[in-house]
Amino acid sequence: MKKLFTYLFIIAIAGLASCKKDSPAKNDDTLPVIPGEKLAPDGFNFKTSKDITIDVTLLANNNQPLAGVKVNIYVPAKTTNGSAIYTGFTNIAGKLQATVSVASGLKELIIDPLSAGLIRYATAKINGSAITAVIGGKDGFSGDIVASSAPVSTLATASLKSFAVSPIKFSYPSPYTSTKDAVVNTDTYPASLGRPKYLEKTGDDIDASLLKNINASLPESSPLPETHPEYLTSKVTSTLNIVEQSDVWITYVSEGAGNKNTLAYYTYKTGSKPGSEEDIKNAKYVFPNASGYGSGGGLNSGDKVSLGRFDAGVSIGFILIGDAWTGTGIDKEKPRYFSDDALNPEKDSKLKKHSVVLFDAAHKLFLIGFEDLPRDNGSDNDFNDLVFYATSNPVEGISNVDVPPVDTGKDQDGDGIDDDKDEFPKDPERAYTSYF
């Protein structure tokens, strides 16, 4: 027994010796260091991530700050909903300041302000360890924001199948007879952007209060059947109905689409709705490419087109041709969506509506929002894929009968964040949840 105890004691001592940390003493297996040889070149950083400070300012096109706007920040390879690396809201000065940690080799980030009137999914260049940018304002964007040749899409567009050739005769406003003739071709706006020559010389100022109403009425990525089902009933008016001889203008606000859509308009006698495309003989293009400058197009918020003068008793409807702009012209065989629900392709009558018309009494205009994907296949139903508005002279020339009013927004907790964007609408200390 004593021999056994002695034997176990010796094994224990050996085990303790094996648990000791290695001594810094010379190890014969260590590779010799060759004088002058470097393990890495000068300037090499072994860190795999870096911190980026972000300073973003959001402005209306009249340079008013946009407060309480939700902003998501993404890495370029992943911009789907729920994949933001940072989410925050702008302060009263329209500013968002943040620090994010990203892969050390990353050169750009995507900044997405969820507001009408601003380019979405803006590409921002990383300068050293910082990004300073303005989105909006008179120039549309500045600082480290770089123009993109195509809008960033977060939805699949494979469902955009070709349609049959339309019987409608599409044309540009006189005197323009072709795309080549009708679009601007300059260093700033090459012809591939589709910016029309027939824009008014002076566009509209779109102030922060109007954008607030638009955001409350047509919130981004929020299904309209849930947020404002009253906009989609069969009783509401979907066209502009002229009740007094009027001059009518259309003003571009923004797009929330990944497609390069085309907008056109048609007219008919009020009360004589078209039952098919064959009932619409002619349509004129408004925006050949209804995409924003810096996001695959050449339009700036506030750009304005005159439709002309219309007599009382005329109704004006709109056609959105989905992803029709090719860079050199318009593909009329792409999906066509109309103000008049009966002409739209969905079989379910509850899904046939693709546009809404709202009346903003304070700003004396009619707000129009379009959904650009099939509502029975792939649509997010937010109806802000193209947002524009109509004005008239005289102001009362367009009827507001059966036109729903815009939503002016609510902020129950007074934190500056409207309830539709606030995850905690009754808690002034919290507005959103971030998951990392």
N, C-alpha and C positions, 0 to 999 in steps of 0.2 A: 504493500500500500504506500509506504514511504517512497519507494522507487517511482511509483506511478505519479505521485504528487510532484516529485522533483522534475519528472519528464514534462508534465503539463506546465510547470512554472517556466521551464526553459522555452517552451513553445510560445507562451504568452509574452515573454521578453522579446522574442524574435518578432512577434506580431507588432508590438509597440514600436520597434525600430523601423518596421516597414511603413508605418503611418507618418513618420516624420517628413516635413517638407524637404525637398532637395536642397542641398547646400549650394551656395553660390560658388563653391570651389570649382576648380578647373575640371571639365568633363572631357575625356579623351575623344568622345564622339562629336564634339562641337566642331562645326565647319570653321575653318580659319577665315578671318576677315581680311580681305585684300585691300591694302591701303589705296584710297582714292575711289574705290568702287561704291556707288550709291544704290540704296534699296529702291528708290523711286526718283524720277526726275524732279528738278526744281519746280515748285508750285503745285506739285501733286497733293491732293487732299484725300486722306483716307476716309473722310466722312461720306456717308451715303445719302445724307439729307441736309437741307439748308432751310433757314428761316427767311421768309419773305414778308416784308412790311408792305401793306396795301393801303393806299389812300385814294379813295374814289369819290368823286362829286357827281351828283345827278342833278341836271337842270332841265327845265322846260325850254322850248325853243326861243322864249323871250328872256332867257337867263334867270328866271325865278328858280330858287332851290326847290327840290322835290323831297319833302320830308316824309318819313314813315314808309318808305318803299323797301320792300323785301329784296335782298340781293343774295344770290347763290354764287359761290365760287367753285369752279370745277378744274380738274386736270383735263387737258384736251382729249385724252383717250376715253374719257368716261363722263358723259354729260346727261345721262338719263336721270329721270326723276328719282330722288332719294340718294344720289351718289355725290352730292355736294361735299366738298371738304371743309366748307365754312358757310354759315348762313347768318345774316344780320340785317339790321334795318338802318336806314339813313337817319341822321339827326335833323334838327330844325334847320340847319344850314345845308342840308342835302348831302352831308358827308358820311362816309363809312370808312372807319379805320380799323385795321385788323392785322394780325400776324399769323401766317400759316406755315406749316412745315411741309416741304415737298422734296422729291427726289433731287439730288444735287445736280443732275444733268438736265433738269427741266428748263426750257427756255421761254415757255408761254403758259398763261393760265386763261381760263374762260370766265368772264364776269357776266352774270345774267341778272339784270335788273327787271323785276316783274312789274313793269309799268308800261302802259300805253305811251306812245310818243318817243320811245327810246329804242335803239337797236338792241335786240336780244342776243344773248350768247356772244358777246363782244370778245374778240381775241386781244389779250393784253401781253405785251412783251415784257419779260423780266429784265430790268436793268440792274445788273449786279445783284443786290439783295432787296430790291424794292420795285414796286409798281405805283406810279402816280398817274391818275387818269381822270378825264372828264367825259361823261356820257350824256349827250344832249347838248343844249346850248345852241347858239346860232350856227355853229359849224357841224353839229351832229355828234362829233366826238373829237377828242384831242388828247395830248399827252402820250402815254404808252399804248393807247388803243391803235390797232392796225386794221386796215380795211380787209374784209374777207371777200373772196370772189364768189362765195356761195353761202346762203344761210345755213346755220347749223340745225339739223333736224333731230328731234328726239322721238319722233314717231315713224313707224314703218310706212313707206309710200308705195310698197309693191302693189297695193290694191288699186292704184291709179291706172286702170286699164283704159285702152283707147275706146273712144265712142265712134259711132258712125259719123260721117261727114254731115255737118249741120246744114239744113236748108236755109238758114239765116244768112243774109248777105252782110258780112262784117266789113267795115271801112273805117278809115281815119277821118277826123274832122277836116273839112275843107280848109285850105286847098291841098292838103297832103293826100297822096295817092298810094303810098307804099311805106313799108317799115323803114327802108333806107332813107326815104324822103322825110319821114316824120320824127325820127329820133335824133337826139343830140350826138355829135361825135367830136369830142374835144379831149385834151389830155386828162382833164379832171373827170369827165363823163364820157368814156369811150362808148361807141355805139352798142357794144355788147351788154351794157347796163340797161338799155331800153328806156332812157329818160326822154320823155316827149318834148318836142320843141314848142308845143302849143300851151305850155304852162303860163299862167298869169305872171306878169313881170314882178309883182309884189305878192308874196304869199301871206298867209294868216299867222298872227301870233296866237299860239295855243298856250294859255296860261295854266298854272298849277291847279287851279280850282276845276277847270274843265277836265284835266287829266285825272284828277281825283274822282270825278263823277264817272268817267269812263272805266277806271279801275274797279270802282264799286259795282258798276252795272255789268261789266263783262270781265270778271276776274280771271286771270291767267290760270289755265289748267284746272279750272273748277267747272264741272258740268252745269250748263245753264238750266237744264231741266230740274236741277236740285237747288241752285241758288236763286233763280228767277223763273219759275215755271209760268208765271203770268205773261212773260214775253212770248211764249210759244203757243198760246191758245189759238184756236181757229178764228176767234173774234177780232184779233188785232190786225191792224193794217200793215202790209208788208211792202207797199210801194209809196212813192211820193205823189200825192194827188193834188194837182194844181187847181185852185179855186178862184184865182185872179191872175190875169196876165202877168207873168213874172220872168225875170232873168234868174237863172239857177246856176249855182257853182257847186263843185265837189272839191273838198279839201282832204288831202291824205293826212292821216294821223300816224299810223304804224301798222306793222304786220307782226303776227305771232306764229308764222308758218315756216316750215322747212322747204316750201315749194316756191318757185318763181311763177306766181299766178298772174293772170291777165284780167283786167276789169273792163267791161263794156256796159252800155245801157241801151234800152229800147223803150218805145212809147206806144201807147194805145189809148183809145177813148175810154175814159173812166166808166167802169161798170161792164166793160166788154173784155173780161179777162181772157187771155189766150189759153186754149185748151191743149195746144201742142206747139212744138217749135215751128211748125208750118204756118201757124197763125202770126208769127213774128217775121215780117218781111225783111226788116233792116235793123242793124245794131251798129253803134259807133264805139270805138275804143276810147276809154278814158285813160287808163294806165296800161301800156303794153306789158310792162314788168312792174307789178305792184310790190316791189321789194325795196327795202330801205338802203340808202347809201351807206356803204360799209358792211352790208349784209347781203351782197349779191345783186344789188340793184342801184338805181340812181335817184331815188326819191328821198326828199328830206321832209320831216314833219312840218306841215304848213303849206306844202306845195299845192297849188290850186288850179283847177281847170274850169273854164266856162262851158256849160252845156248849151247855152243859148237862151232864147226867149220862147216861152211856151204859153199857149192860150189856156184859159179856164176850161176844165173838162178833160184835160190830158193827164194820164198817169205815167210815171216814169219808173221803170223797173231796171234791175241790174243783173248782169251775168258775170259770174266768176268762172273763168276757165282754168282748171287746176293744173299747175306746173306747165303752163303752155308756152312760156317764153323760152326760146331755144338759144338765144344769144344773137341770132340774126333775123328772127321773125317769130310768128305766133303759130303754134300747132293747134288748129281748130278741132282736131280729133281727140283732144284730151277731154276729161270729164267737164261737163258744163252744169253749173248750178245757178238757179234763177230765183229772183225775188218772189215770183209766183210759184207757190209750192207744187202745184199740179204738174209742173214741167220737170220736176226733179226725179231721179231714177229709183229711189227707195220704194219698195212695195208697201211697206207699213206706213199708213197715212200719218202716224204719230212721229215718224222720222223724216218726213219729206221736207220739212222747213230747213232752209240753209242760211237764212238771213233774218235779222231783226232790225226794226226801225224804232227808235226811241226819241222822245222830244225833250230837249233841254231848254226850259223856259228862260232860265237865267242867262244863258248864252245865245238864245234865239237861233237854235239850229236843230237839225234832225240827225241824230247819230245812227250810223249803220254798221253792223258787224256781220261778217260772213264766216261760215264754217267751210273749210276747203277739202275735207275728206268725206268719203261715204259714211253716213251716220249709222249704217248697219254693219260697218266693217272698218275699224281702225280709227274712228274719230274720237277726239277727247271732248267734243260737244261744248267747247267754251265760247265759240262764236266770235273769237277775236283774231282769227287767222288773217283777216284784213279788216282794218277799222278806218272809216272815213266819215265825213259828215257833209250834209247839204245845207246851203244857205240860199236865201232868195231875196230879191228886191221887187216888190215890197215884202217885208218880213212876213206878213200874213198871207202871202201868196200860196203857201203850201198848207194844206189842211192838217190840223193835229187831232182830228176826230178819230177815235179808236187807236191812237198812238200812245203806248205806255210812256210814262215819264221816266227819266233817268233816275237811278239810285244815287243819292248824294252821300252815302256812306254813314256808318255809325261807329262810335268809339266809346263803348260803355265805361271802360275803366280810365279813360282820359290819358292814356300813355302815348298818344300820338300815332298809334297803330290801329287802322280800321279793323273792325271785328272780323271781316272776311279773311284777313291775313293773320289775325292774332289767334294763336293756339290757346291762349288763356284770356279771353275777352273780358273777364271780370277781375283779372289780377294785374294791377299796374306794374308789378315787379317782374313779370314774366310775359314773353310774347311768343317764344318758340322753343322747341326742343332740338338739340343737336346730338347726333350719334357719331362717335368716332371709332 
